[in-house]
Amino acid sequence: MTMHLTVAIMQPCMKLVIGSLMRFVRSCRL
């Protein structure tokens, strides 16, 4: 039960982290 809750919380967090990482990598390449 707790596992389900953590996954629900982690998914949007991971999307935000990956999004910011991709932006960082893109700006570094430019």
Biopython code that builds the backbone (N, CA, C, O; Angstrom):
import numpy as np
from Bio.PDB.StructureBuilder import StructureBuilder

atoms = [
    (1, "MET", "N", (0.840, -1.210, 0.000)),
    (1, "MET", "CA", (0.000, 0.000, 0.000)),
    (1, "MET", "C", (0.874, 1.260, 0.000)),
    (1, "MET", "O", (0.634, 2.192, -0.767)),
    (2, "THR", "N", (1.885, 1.274, 0.865)),
    (2, "THR", "CA", (2.776, 2.434, 0.911)),
    (2, "THR", "C", (3.564, 2.557, -0.397)),
    (2, "THR", "O", (3.873, 3.661, -0.846)),
    (3, "MET", "N", (3.882, 1.414, -0.996)),
    (3, "MET", "CA", (4.626, 1.402, -2.253)),
    (3, "MET", "C", (3.821, 2.125, -3.331)),
    (3, "MET", "O", (4.375, 2.908, -4.102)),
    (4, "HIS", "N", (2.511, 1.861, -3.382)),
    (4, "HIS", "CA", (1.647, 2.489, -4.374)),
    (4, "HIS", "C", (1.659, 4.009, -4.190)),
    (4, "HIS", "O", (1.689, 4.764, -5.162)),
    (5, "LEU", "N", (1.633, 4.438, -2.931)),
    (5, "LEU", "CA", (1.608, 5.874, -2.632)),
    (5, "LEU", "C", (2.914, 6.536, -3.061)),
    (5, "LEU", "O", (2.901, 7.608, -3.667)),
    (6, "THR", "N", (4.037, 5.898, -2.748)),
    (6, "THR", "CA", (5.335, 6.482, -3.109)),
    (6, "THR", "C", (5.489, 6.581, -4.625)),
    (6, "THR", "O", (6.044, 7.555, -5.133)),
    (7, "VAL", "N", (5.000, 5.580, -5.344)),
    (7, "VAL", "CA", (5.084, 5.604, -6.813)),
    (7, "VAL", "C", (4.259, 6.766, -7.351)),
    (7, "VAL", "O", (4.690, 7.468, -8.266)),
    (8, "ALA", "N", (3.067, 6.969, -6.781)),
    (8, "ALA", "CA", (2.192, 8.057, -7.229)),
    (8, "ALA", "C", (2.857, 9.406, -6.985)),
    (8, "ALA", "O", (2.681, 10.341, -7.766)),
    (9, "ILE", "N", (3.624, 9.505, -5.896)),
    (9, "ILE", "CA", (4.307, 10.766, -5.578)),
    (9, "ILE", "C", (5.569, 10.923, -6.427)),
    (9, "ILE", "O", (5.894, 12.026, -6.866)),
    (10, "MET", "N", (6.274, 9.821, -6.655)),
    (10, "MET", "CA", (7.552, 9.876, -7.361)),
    (10, "MET", "C", (7.400, 10.157, -8.853)),
    (10, "MET", "O", (8.243, 10.833, -9.443)),
    (11, "GLN", "N", (6.326, 9.642, -9.473)),
    (11, "GLN", "CA", (6.170, 9.795, -10.932)),
    (11, "GLN", "C", (6.231, 11.253, -11.386)),
    (11, "GLN", "O", (7.041, 11.565, -12.259)),
    (12, "PRO", "N", (5.404, 12.176, -10.833)),
    (12, "PRO", "CA", (5.496, 13.581, -11.264)),
    (12, "PRO", "C", (6.850, 14.200, -10.911)),
    (12, "PRO", "O", (7.363, 15.044, -11.645)),
    (13, "CYS", "N", (7.424, 13.775, -9.782)),
    (13, "CYS", "CA", (8.738, 14.311, -9.383)),
    (13, "CYS", "C", (9.793, 13.903, -10.404)),
    (13, "CYS", "O", (10.621, 14.721, -10.805)),
    (14, "MET", "N", (9.765, 12.644, -10.822)),
    (14, "MET", "CA", (10.744, 12.154, -11.791)),
    (14, "MET", "C", (10.586, 12.872, -13.124)),
    (14, "MET", "O", (11.571, 13.182, -13.795)),
    (15, "LYS", "N", (9.325, 13.136, -13.504)),
    (15, "LYS", "CA", (9.082, 13.851, -14.767)),
    (15, "LYS", "C", (9.693, 15.244, -14.702)),
    (15, "LYS", "O", (10.282, 15.715, -15.675)),
    (16, "LEU", "N", (9.552, 15.905, -13.550)),
    (16, "LEU", "CA", (10.112, 17.248, -13.388)),
    (16, "LEU", "C", (11.636, 17.193, -13.428)),
    (16, "LEU", "O", (12.276, 18.029, -14.064)),
    (17, "VAL", "N", (12.212, 16.208, -12.748)),
    (17, "VAL", "CA", (13.676, 16.079, -12.697)),
    (17, "VAL", "C", (14.233, 15.793, -14.086)),
    (17, "VAL", "O", (15.219, 16.399, -14.505)),
    (18, "ILE", "N", (13.592, 14.862, -14.801)),
    (18, "ILE", "CA", (14.064, 14.507, -16.150)),
    (18, "ILE", "C", (13.912, 15.705, -17.088)),
    (18, "ILE", "O", (14.780, 15.964, -17.921)),
    (19, "GLY", "N", (12.806, 16.430, -16.945)),
    (19, "GLY", "CA", (12.569, 17.603, -17.788)),
    (19, "GLY", "C", (13.644, 18.662, -17.575)),
    (19, "GLY", "O", (14.160, 19.235, -18.534)),
    (20, "SER", "N", (13.980, 18.920, -16.305)),
    (20, "SER", "CA", (14.997, 19.931, -16.015)),
    (20, "SER", "C", (16.371, 19.450, -16.478)),
    (20, "SER", "O", (17.187, 20.247, -16.943)),
    (21, "LEU", "N", (16.627, 18.150, -16.352)),
    (21, "LEU", "CA", (17.912, 17.600, -16.798)),
    (21, "LEU", "C", (18.053, 17.752, -18.310)),
    (21, "LEU", "O", (19.112, 18.141, -18.801)),
    (22, "MET", "N", (16.989, 17.447, -19.046)),
    (22, "MET", "CA", (17.027, 17.559, -20.505)),
    (22, "MET", "C", (17.263, 19.009, -20.911)),
    (22, "MET", "O", (17.999, 19.281, -21.860)),
    (23, "ARG", "N", (16.633, 19.945, -20.186)),
    (23, "ARG", "CA", (16.806, 21.358, -20.487)),
    (23, "ARG", "C", (18.253, 21.768, -20.225)),
    (23, "ARG", "O", (18.848, 22.525, -20.992)),
    (24, "PHE", "N", (18.808, 21.252, -19.128)),
    (24, "PHE", "CA", (20.190, 21.565, -18.750)),
    (24, "PHE", "C", (21.157, 21.051, -19.814)),
    (24, "PHE", "O", (22.079, 21.758, -20.219)),
    (25, "VAL", "N", (20.937, 19.811, -20.265)),
    (25, "VAL", "CA", (21.812, 19.214, -21.282)),
    (25, "VAL", "C", (21.714, 20.002, -22.584)),
    (25, "VAL", "O", (22.721, 20.232, -23.255)),
    (26, "ARG", "N", (20.498, 20.413, -22.938)),
    (26, "ARG", "CA", (20.301, 21.153, -24.184)),
    (26, "ARG", "C", (21.020, 22.497, -24.120)),
    (26, "ARG", "O", (21.671, 22.900, -25.084)),
    (27, "SER", "N", (20.907, 23.188, -22.994)),
    (27, "SER", "CA", (21.550, 24.503, -22.865)),
    (27, "SER", "C", (23.073, 24.343, -22.865)),
    (27, "SER", "O", (23.789, 25.211, -23.366)),
    (28, "CYS", "N", (23.565, 23.242, -22.307)),
    (28, "CYS", "CA", (25.016, 23.010, -22.280)),
    (28, "CYS", "C", (25.540, 22.769, -23.694)),
    (28, "CYS", "O", (26.630, 23.222, -24.042)),
    (29, "ARG", "N", (24.764, 22.059, -24.504)),
    (29, "ARG", "CA", (25.209, 21.759, -25.866)),
    (29, "ARG", "C", (25.257, 23.034, -26.695)),
    (29, "ARG", "O", (26.142, 23.194, -27.537)),
    (30, "LEU", "N", (24.324, 23.933, -26.468)),
    (30, "LEU", "CA", (24.326, 25.188, -27.220)),
    (30, "LEU", "C", (25.501, 26.051, -26.729)),
    (30, "LEU", "O", (25.700, 27.161, -27.224)),
]
sb = StructureBuilder()
sb.init_structure("model")
sb.init_model(0)
sb.init_chain("A")
sb.init_seg("    ")
for serial, (resi, resn, name, xyz) in enumerate(atoms, 1):
    if name == "N":
        sb.init_residue(resn, " ", resi, " ")
    sb.init_atom(name, np.array(xyz, "f"), 0.0, 1.0, " ", f" {name:<3s}", serial, name[0])
structure = sb.get_structure()
